[in-house]
Amino acid sequence: MSAATTERTPAVALNPLQRLGLWWDGVVDRYNALPKLSRLLLVILFVLFCYALPLLRPPIITTNAIDFGGVMFSVAAFALVALGLNIVIGYAGLLDLGYVGFYAVGAYTTGVLTTYHWHWPFFLALPLAIAVTMVTGVILGAPTLRVRGDYLAIVTLGFGEIIRICVNNVQWLGASAGIKDIPHPNTIGKKPVPPFDPGGMFAIPHLKWNGWVPSLDKVHETHFLVFGAVDAIPYYWLLLTAMILVLLGDRLVKASRVGRAWEATREDEDAAELMGVPTFKYKLMAFALGAAIGGLSGSFYASSQGGYISPDSFPLLLSMLFVAAVIVGGSGNRWGAMAGGTLVAYLPERFRAFADYRLLVFGLALTVLAVWRPEGLLPPRRTRRAKLVEAQIDELEGEGVVDE
Amino acid sequence: MLLEVEGLCVNYGHIEAIRDVTFGVEEGTVATLIGANGAGKTTTLKTLSGLRKVRAGAVRFDGKDITHAPPYQRVLLGISQSPEGRGCFPGMTVLENLDMGAFLRKDRKSAAYRADLDRVFDLFPRLKERERQAAGSMSGGEQQMLAIGRALMAKPRLLLLDEPSMGLAPKLIQQIFTIIGEINQQGTTVLLVEQNAAQALKRADTAHILETGEIVRSGSGRELSGDDSVKAAYLGGDL
C-alpha cells in the first residue's frame, strides 16, 4: 500500500453522545488549566450548591409531584452506591450482578442493631454495618473471585438472591414482615418536642419560585439538624457528606499502587500476574471496598424516613439498576458513575406523570445508549481514546489497508 | 544452573500439555525451546512463571525449589516474562506499562530506577519517542519492544521471552533478536521460546526441541541448526 492511503485519517462521524464526551473533556481541560486557588474555589462553590440544592428548589429540576428533599436523598443514595460499584466493575473489572446483597447486609445490620434486639444509636451501628458488609464481601469473594468473567457474574447474581431469600426465612431478622421502627439518627441540637417545637439548632427557610422569581418560603423550613420522618433534607446532607468522604478516599486509592494493580488486572489478568501483581488479593480488596460502600449506603437507607426494611426492599431489579447506573454513567470514571446513579434515580421521579411509560422509556434510553455510546456517558478518557483508535483501525482493516 | 526443570508435567484437565520435560539454563546464557504450534512451549513458560499448576516434577531457580511458588514470589526472585502476543496493557501509556513492570520494586523513586528506565530506552529508542502514547495504539513491533522492556524493568536474572518474533516483519525480527543478544551480553540470562527456529538457534547457546509436550532433542544451537533432521522439520531446509 502506498503511504498516502495509510496516512489518511478516517473521518469518524460523531453522534451527539460522543460530542457530549468531547465537551466534557473540554470542561475538564479548562478546569485543570486554572490556577490552584480558583480550582479550590470552584470545588467549594460546587459542593455548597449540592448541599443547598434541595433548599433552592430551582424550577424545572424540582419535582413538584413528590417531596424534592426525598428525591434528592434517593439520588444521593444511588450515586453513592454507583460510586462503590464503580470500584468493583469500573476499576477492577469484576461484573457484580448481586450488589443489592451488600446493600441489604448493610441495611439489615443497622436494622438489627438499632431495633428490638439491641437498641444501639444509629451512629454507633453505622461503622459496624460497614465492617460487617466488608467481611461479607471477603466471605463471598474468597471462593468466587477464582472464577472469571461471566461465571463471576452468575455467582454474584445468585448471591443477591440468596441474601434476600435467607432474610425472608429467618424470624430473627423479621422474616417477610421485615424490620420496622428503625430509629432515625440522633438529632443534633435541641430535641424536637411534638407537636409545636420542631427542635434543632436553627431553621433554614426554603426558596419558592413564582415562575422565575424566587422568594423565601417561611412555611417550609428545614430544621438543622433534625433527622425525622418529616424532612429528608438533613438525611440528604448526611449522605452527601458521606459521599464526599468516600470520593476523597476513592481518589487516593485510585491514584495509588492499588489503583494501578486494579487497572492492570482489568486489562490483562495474566500479564498482571507476570508483573508480580497478586491479582486475587487485589480483586478481593476491590470486592471488599465496594461492598463496604454498598453497606454504608444500605445503612443510611434503613434508617431513612420510613425506618422500615423488608426482603421486598432488595429485589434483583435493584441490582440491575445499580449496574445500569455504573454502565450508563461510564464505568471506571467516578464522576461518570455518580452521574449515572443520579440519572437512574432522578429521571423516573421527575417524570412521574408518565409513570406508566417509565420502564418503556428507560429501556429505550438504554438501547440508544448501547448503540451510540456503549462505553457510557462519561467514561474515563483513556477508554474513549482506546475506542477511537479501535474504530480507526477497524476502518483501515475494512479498507484492506494492513498496517505494520 | 540458574534454572533447573526436572520431569515437569502439566495438564489441562485430562489432556497432558507437557510431559516429563527436563532441561536446565546456565547463568549468563541464551537457551531456547523451539517447536511447532501446540508443542507445549507456551505452557512451559507459563508454568515457569507460576501461571499454570504443576502436576508432577520440579522447578528450581538458583537452587531454590519454586515448583509451587506463586507468580509474584518468582518475580521477586528474578524471573520475569514477556508473554505471548505481547500482553501490554492497552489503556496504559508506555511509561505506565514500564512502571507496571517494576510493580514489586521498592525503589521506584530512586536513581537506580531512572537508570533502568534509561537502559530500556537505550535498547528501544522508539519507546522513548512514544513515552506518553497508549500502548494499545502502537504497532505490533512497538508493542513487542514494550513487552520486553516492561519485563526488564523488574530487574530479572532470568528473562522469559514467549515468541518475540510473532507477527513481525522480517526486518523487525532481525532487530528484536539483535536486541535480545544485547540484553544477554549485559548479563541477563534468557530463555527464549520460538517458532522462528532459524533465528532462535543462531542466538542460542543451548536449544531444546519440543514435540507434542516432550523434549525430543537437545544440544547447542549450532549443533541443532547443522542437523539434517532438524533442518528438514524446522528450518525449511532442503529435503
Interface residues (C-beta under 8 A of the other chain):
Chain A: R257 R260 A261 E263 A264 E267 D268 D270 A271 A272 E273 L274 M275 G276 V277 P278 R382 T383 R385 A386 V389 E390 D403 E404
Chain B: K46 S49 G50 L51 P70 P71 Y72 V75 L76 S80 Q81 P83 G87 C88 F89 P90 G91 M92 E96 D99 M100 G101 F103 L104 A134 G136 S137 S139 G140 G141 R150 A151 A154 G167 L168 A169
